[in-house]
């Protein structure tokens, strides 16, 4: 269910006359509000996109970043140089949805959206575009102009995912696709490669560059070192306990209370004297399509888990900082399990749909196969047994050596 405030914003934006000065750049990036999830020194920072922009800034390139439909983070609120033609995007979205009602079963391609992207590309003079979920319309606008465009992985990639699965994208003409898909891991690359590479689209593994920064801990990386130090300084002087993170998902319809399975809630309450429980809200619940859920969560937490768990610090600080201090991760169904696995942390996923043969049964298959993600029944007894079995087990972080090399090649290409 979409937040009514977002619906109201779309309606208001449809009436908006855009007056946007894009400026010139060699590299255009794109992201959405929930992709700019870190508040750093009063500015919203995109872990994936701003990490790339920071690298390019060292090479003398100041990017222009486009914030997609219904975004609110732009201008002075954003860390980067973020702009958005909100009125144009909103009108394109509404007409696209209306067209989709009439063309059920077919992608409702928006010529209006393509023209918006074309105007942005022409005015900025960008020759390369990189970001999260570049639309088919953006890809067409880029390819018509000979502009390179790439999709940066931001979460789960699976056969049943409607943006990445073969049955959803294999019939797309190459004009609808980016030139490259930049993946976190080999399993994600394999899903895309089998249908994209025959079309001439490149797939390569560069790793999750946000996770990479915190695993490497470069002493010259001011942001990383400041955030690590700040998080540790805010930790309570509590007895030495094993730490378990619970990452929330948004829009989950099959959790009775909407947030945490009853069995997991029972375990948290029963074991808070032995384990330190951290709860992390999804970025979409803070800024995005599910902001209404955060208000409901505060009430739920106060009534059920206050005194047994913490949510504010684990939610406000970067995920890799939080993961660096935990022993296990549990979620209904969150891509946090990928980042946790790459940092050597095991996860339990509770959603019964993952244990079914259809629907989304192949999500997180790669790390399930590597023994880093387990599918666990959502009962208190099964969750307790999984914790007791795994709480003392340690695993090495993923080897990022090849991903690091591919990333350096990518930055050199973008900066050229």
Buried (B, 14 or more C-beta within 10 A) or exposed (E): EBBEEBEEBBEEBBEBEBEBEBEEBBBBBBBBBBBBBBBBEEBBBBBBBBBBBBBBEEEEBBBBBBBBBBBBBBEEBBBBBBBBBBBBBBBBBBBBEEBBEEEEEEBBBBEBBBBBBBBBBEBBBBBBBBBBBBBBBBBBBBBEEEBBBBBBBBBBBBBBBEEBBEEBBEEBEEEBBBBBBBBBBEBBBBBBBEBBEEEEBEBBBBBBBBBBBBBEEEEEBEBBBEBBEEBEEEEEEEEEBBBBBBBBBBEBEEBEEBBBBBBBBBBBBEBBEEBBBBBBBBBBBBBBBBBBBBEBBEEBBEEBBEEBBBBEBBBBBBBBBBBBBBBBBBBBBBBBBBBBBBBBBBBBBBBBBBEEEEEBBBBBBBBBEEEBBBBBBBBBEBBBEBBEEBBEEEBEEBEBEEBBEBBEEBBEEBBE
